[in-house]
Amino acid sequence: MKKLLHIIATPRGEESRTLQVSGKFLDTFKEKHADWVVEELDLTREVLPSLTVKRVDGKYVLLGGKDLFGGLKEAWEDIILHIERFTSADAYLISTPMWNFSIPYTLKQYIDIIVQPKYLFRYTAGGVEGLVKNKKMIVIASRGGDYNSGTMRAFDFQEPYLRAVFGFVGITDIAFVIAQPMDMGPDMQKEKILLAQKQAQELAAQF
Ligand SMILES: Cc1cc2nc3c(=O)[nH]c(=O)nc-3n(C[C@H](O)[C@H](O)[C@H](O)COP(=O)(O)O)c2cc1C
């Protein structure tokens, strides 16, 4: 069976606008793709490993082209588990709100944990090679404001960052569904959630 890893970066559970949209994506996805299993990774509940000096030292060993050894290998056990969980998926769904023009710190911490040399990318004579190949990603996001036009567009560090970092590791087939603005009145919020839900369902049907 193929696996869709659903990475959740909002702590708001049933109150979450983002999850209202990804919920619709998943309903259609499960209906149309019975041969897939959906695994949830809620970053707001998971105790993610922190990047201590020892763990960071391990990163530099790998960047130097060497393998982890002794205490560094031990310190990296939980990082490797997260990397394996990520790479064992065939596709990804990320549910994330915008926080301070970018992503919540839990998602950033997760990215800092899994984006590692030798595992997700490597340096070759021709430059960087992303090692996560032929995998799709859907990002479902919501934002208080609207970053679609004018001066606000320059404040969107969420979509460009996610495209850059996951593109760096080889995931270039990334589709975004964005519900915005969410915090400019209840009518607008309702309308934009419905619109994003429709887009998410279409995307799931075509997946
Ligand atoms: C800590 C925090 C920071 C936020 N920063 C922004 C921001 O920079 N821009 C924005 O448009 N909305 C911002 N918001 C609003 C959320 O993006 C918005 O309410 C979103 O719909 C919340 O999604 P959720 O209900 O799935 O958690 C912020 C909300 C929180 C809690």
The ligand as a Gaussian input file, in Angstrom:
#p B3LYP/6-31G(d) Opt

LIG

0 1
 C        1.272000      32.944000      16.429000
 C        0.432000      33.377000      15.265000
 C        1.001000      34.141000      14.255000
 C        0.247000      34.525000      13.158000
 N        0.850000      35.244000      12.168000
 C        0.147000      35.590000      11.071000
 C        0.761000      36.311000       9.997000
 O        1.942000      36.620000       9.995000
 N       -0.015000      36.627000       8.936000
 C       -1.329000      36.286000       8.846000
 O       -1.955000      36.591000       7.836000
 N       -1.930000      35.611000       9.839000
 C       -1.226000      35.252000      10.936000
 N       -1.839000      34.533000      11.942000
 C       -3.248000      34.129000      11.764000
 C       -3.377000      32.707000      11.240000
 O       -2.536000      32.464000      10.132000
 C       -4.821000      32.420000      10.824000
 O       -5.723000      32.755000      11.834000
 C       -4.988000      30.970000      10.392000
 O       -6.207000      30.808000       9.743000
 C       -4.922000      30.025000      11.584000
 O       -5.007000      28.690000      11.114000
 P       -5.542000      27.500000      12.032000
 O       -6.937000      27.863000      12.459000
 O       -5.487000      26.314000      11.168000
 O       -4.591000      27.401000      13.193000
 C       -1.110000      34.154000      13.067000
 C       -1.691000      33.388000      14.091000
 C       -0.948000      33.004000      15.175000
 C       -1.590000      32.171000      16.266000

